[in-house]
Amino acid sequence: MIGDMTTVFSPPPGSAAATASFDHTVWDGLLRRHVRRVGAAGTCVAYGAFTANDRAMLADYLADLRRHGVAGLDRAGQFAFWINLYNAQTVAVVLEHYPVASIRDINLGGGVRAALLGGPWQAKLVTIAGLQLSLDDIEHGILRRLFGDPRLHYAINCASRGCPSLLPRAFTANTLEGDLQAAAREFANSPHGVTLETRGLVLSSIFEWYRKDFGGTDIAVLQHLAGYADPDLRRQLLQASRVAAYQYDWRLNDIAF
């Protein structure tokens, strides 16, 4: 499957001109209505406020993504397409099973890992250009493999409180760079990303799970984070010689918690 995805979805060079575009207005509107900032928790989603019409609009948006695919989109347009697809499909999965305490309680099957750990990530949920894709396929086989930008981890959201915030608007080709930078800065400076405890620096488990995307070592991770941290935290990150621990909060990023 990885080889097929690499062949079918390889994005053009960054300088390649777009021959098509995709309108993410529907998803943008849903995000603006239902994603809200909640202090240090970043953003949460008002899943319970989605109306039947909202759910229908989300279903239609996902159907449009499946029909359109990425053909003709430039590199930034494709990057934004896959981020929005991942996030919108994740919200749709949660809504189908809401109320739920954690996305890991939603087991849609898909393999041994799903059976052991739960979650919907390995189930084939969408078909693009004739290929059936899971959320894991989108994240690992497309976004990580084809774009190679560690900031993608700040853009995709797995519906958990430990995740980087779900942006309260859609990603677009025109705003992609600024939004990725802002998302990286927000997470680096949030308690979900980095906390300083008596035992030392405690980081999000994202930096352990995907360490190689951030340089391959704990020191490289700390240096990566320092590039986005506010001055006081940056100094602490650069002075640290180790990571004390990694942690993650799997509770649903629901406004009602």
C-alpha positions as MATLAB code, in Angstrom:
seq = 'MIGDMTTVFSPPPGSAAATASFDHTVWDGLLRRHVRRVGAAGTCVAYGAFTANDRAMLADYLADLRRHGVAGLDRAGQFAFWINLYNAQTVAVVLEHYPVASIRDINLGGGVRAALLGGPWQAKLVTIAGLQLSLDDIEHGILRRLFGDPRLHYAINCASRGCPSLLPRAFTANTLEGDLQAAAREFANSPHGVTLETRGLVLSSIFEWYRKDFGGTDIAVLQHLAGYADPDLRRQLLQASRVAAYQYDWRLNDIAF';
ca = [
       0.000    0.000    0.000;
       2.816    2.439    0.839;
       4.273    2.050   -2.628;
       0.895    2.648   -4.227;
       0.356    5.806   -2.186;
       3.823    7.102   -3.015;
       3.180    6.630   -6.725;
      -0.371    7.986   -6.824;
      -0.099   10.881   -4.383;
       3.477   12.197   -4.702;
       3.110   15.991   -4.591;
       4.772   18.250   -7.170;
       7.771   20.422   -6.272;
       6.984   23.451   -4.153;
       7.474   25.768   -7.106;
       5.009   23.913   -9.351;
       2.001   25.980  -10.345;
      -1.451   24.736   -9.359;
      -3.863   23.780  -12.113;
      -6.776   23.291   -9.711;
      -7.946   24.292   -6.266;
     -10.274   22.960   -3.605;
     -12.778   25.001   -1.630;
     -12.636   24.160    2.093;
     -15.305   26.743    3.028;
     -17.755   24.188    4.443;
     -15.165   22.673    6.772;
     -13.973   26.157    7.700;
     -17.493   27.143    8.716;
     -17.992   24.029   10.854;
     -14.687   24.614   12.622;
     -15.460   28.258   13.319;
     -18.825   27.292   14.836;
     -17.748   24.349   16.944;
     -14.056   24.721   17.880;
     -13.475   26.925   20.905;
     -10.423   27.968   22.882;
     -10.401   26.822   26.510;
      -7.442   28.394   28.303;
      -4.374   26.204   28.690;
      -6.277   23.298   27.153;
      -5.940   24.957   23.745;
      -9.013   24.258   21.663;
     -11.828   21.834   22.299;
     -14.735   20.754   20.115;
     -18.419   21.193   20.923;
     -19.346   17.769   19.554;
     -22.716   17.886   21.280;
     -23.609   21.115   19.461;
     -23.397   19.579   15.976;
     -26.875   19.631   14.492;
     -28.244   17.140   11.985;
     -27.602   19.772    9.307;
     -24.002   20.223   10.482;
     -23.444   16.471   10.263;
     -24.928   16.408    6.764;
     -22.663   19.265    5.711;
     -19.638   17.414    7.087;
     -20.645   14.241    5.225;
     -21.044   16.223    1.985;
     -17.642   17.883    2.492;
     -15.947   14.513    2.980;
     -17.704   13.188   -0.118;
     -16.402   16.197   -2.079;
     -12.859   15.500   -0.865;
     -13.156   11.879   -1.991;
     -14.477   12.884   -5.428;
     -11.968   15.670   -6.016;
      -8.761   14.063   -4.761;
      -5.481   15.924   -5.093;
      -5.079   15.932   -8.880;
      -4.029   19.382  -10.080;
      -3.302   20.754   -6.617;
       0.118   22.224   -5.956;
       2.253   20.964   -3.059;
       0.750   23.356   -0.501;
      -2.743   22.605   -1.760;
      -2.154   18.880   -1.366;
      -0.678   19.311    2.117;
      -3.733   21.313    3.203;
      -6.060   18.776    1.541;
      -4.659   15.819    3.507;
      -4.595   17.718    6.820;
      -8.214   18.779    6.411;
      -9.256   15.284    5.334;
      -7.595   13.711    8.373;
      -9.143   16.184   10.789;
     -12.611   16.170    9.230;
     -12.732   12.371    9.054;
     -11.646   12.165   12.697;
     -14.432   14.525   13.779;
     -16.920   12.501   11.724;
     -15.830    9.267   13.436;
     -16.229   10.828   16.879;
     -19.674   12.197   16.004;
     -20.803    8.764   14.854;
     -20.005    7.341   18.314;
     -20.619   10.354   20.531;
     -20.770   10.533   23.507;
     -17.485    8.726   24.108;
     -14.777    9.267   26.724;
     -11.815    8.737   24.390;
     -11.252    8.111   20.722;
      -9.417    4.953   21.756;
     -12.803    3.573   22.824;
     -13.879    3.655   19.154;
     -12.532    0.416   17.724;
     -13.388    0.040   14.053;
     -11.041   -2.890   13.510;
      -8.299   -3.036   10.948;
      -5.615   -5.228   12.475;
      -3.853   -6.567   15.542;
      -2.798   -3.089   16.695;
      -6.413   -1.930   16.650;
      -7.477   -4.992   18.606;
      -4.828   -4.333   21.258;
      -4.925   -0.550   21.520;
      -8.364    0.378   20.224;
      -9.030    3.443   18.132;
     -10.234    3.901   14.542;
      -6.872    4.611   12.930;
      -6.352    1.383   10.958;
      -9.861    1.003    9.526;
     -10.200    1.856    5.826;
     -12.508    4.866    5.940;
     -12.034    6.778    2.673;
     -11.220    6.016   -0.936;
      -9.162    8.531   -2.930;
      -8.091    7.871   -6.524;
      -9.198    4.259   -6.178;
      -7.120    3.567   -3.058;
      -8.769    2.713    0.240;
      -7.144    4.703    3.029;
      -7.154    4.626    6.807;
      -6.291    7.542    9.062;
      -2.939    5.826    9.629;
      -2.400    5.677    5.856;
      -3.031    9.414    5.582;
      -0.748   10.279    8.487;
       2.131    7.848    7.976;
       1.973    6.859    4.315;
       1.128   10.266    2.880;
       1.752   13.206    5.216;
       4.888   11.912    6.936;
       6.342   10.013    3.980;
       5.586   12.401    1.128;
       5.870   15.819    2.783;
       8.527   15.217    5.441;
       7.589   18.278    7.482;
       7.548   17.643   11.254;
       5.078   20.499   11.700;
       2.366   18.204   10.343;
       2.189   16.754   13.862;
       0.949   20.137   15.084;
      -1.684   20.324   12.341;
      -3.459   16.961   12.525;
      -5.687   16.315   15.501;
      -6.665   12.925   16.932;
      -9.565   14.239   19.031;
      -7.622   14.007   22.295;
      -6.850   16.626   24.921;
      -3.152   15.784   24.674;
      -3.103   16.560   20.950;
      -2.032   19.872   19.454;
      -5.090   22.089   19.127;
      -7.518   21.602   16.284;
      -7.209   24.847   14.336;
     -10.537   26.746   14.455;
     -10.435   27.219   10.695;
      -9.530   25.133    7.670;
      -5.996   24.855    6.327;
      -5.584   26.320    2.852;
      -2.694   26.519    0.423;
      -2.455   30.291    0.881;
      -2.299   30.219    4.683;
      -0.504   26.887    5.157;
       2.967   28.155    6.096;
       1.747   30.690    8.625;
      -0.707   28.239   10.155;
       1.931   25.512   10.526;
       4.297   27.965   12.228;
       1.577   29.212   14.557;
       0.505   25.670   15.446;
       4.103   24.711   16.249;
       4.568   27.751   18.479;
       1.300   27.147   20.305;
       2.063   23.509   21.112;
       5.682   24.137   22.080;
       4.510   26.702   24.622;
       1.479   24.790   25.918;
       1.426   22.456   28.940;
       0.383   19.659   26.599;
       3.631   20.097   24.681;
       6.189   20.876   27.393;
       6.048   21.131   31.174;
       8.847   21.749   33.659;
       8.479   19.582   36.762;
      10.780   18.826   39.688;
      11.955   15.730   37.847;
      12.836   17.811   34.780;
      11.313   18.501   31.357;
       8.238   16.441   30.538;
       7.227   16.387   26.874;
       4.247   15.205   24.924;
       4.472   11.549   23.908;
       4.231   12.786   20.316;
       7.939   13.597   20.560;
       8.690   10.042   21.659;
       6.414    8.278   19.163;
       7.765   10.323   16.233;
      11.237   11.123   17.552;
      12.864   10.480   14.176;
      10.683   13.183   12.582;
      12.176   15.690   15.029;
      15.814   14.747   14.566;
      16.084   11.250   16.025;
      17.335   11.966   19.558;
      15.986   13.606   22.700;
      18.498   16.440   22.299;
      17.341   17.018   18.728;
      13.736   17.123   19.946;
      14.657   19.733   22.557;
      16.461   21.807   19.931;
      13.465   21.547   17.605;
      11.130   22.778   20.342;
      13.517   25.583   21.251;
      13.009   26.982   17.762;
       9.356   27.664   18.599;
       9.514   28.301   22.355;
       9.139   31.609   24.152;
      12.440   32.998   25.534;
      12.329   31.542   29.074;
      11.294   28.102   27.900;
      13.785   28.246   25.032;
      16.614   28.763   27.504;
      15.474   25.802   29.595;
      15.187   23.570   26.542;
      18.664   24.438   25.299;
      20.203   23.931   28.746;
      18.580   20.533   29.285;
      20.614   17.383   28.689;
      17.731   14.918   28.793;
      13.966   14.466   28.732;
      12.628   13.353   32.102;
       9.437   11.741   30.803;
       6.800   11.719   28.089;
       3.067   11.865   28.707;
      -0.217   12.122   26.821;
      -3.860   12.767   27.712;
      -6.200   10.528   25.702;
      -9.440   12.028   27.036;
     -11.729   13.353   24.304;
     -11.151   17.006   23.395;
     -14.782   17.735   24.138;
     -15.940   21.176   25.266;
     -18.191   19.386   27.768;
     -15.403   17.861   29.881;
];
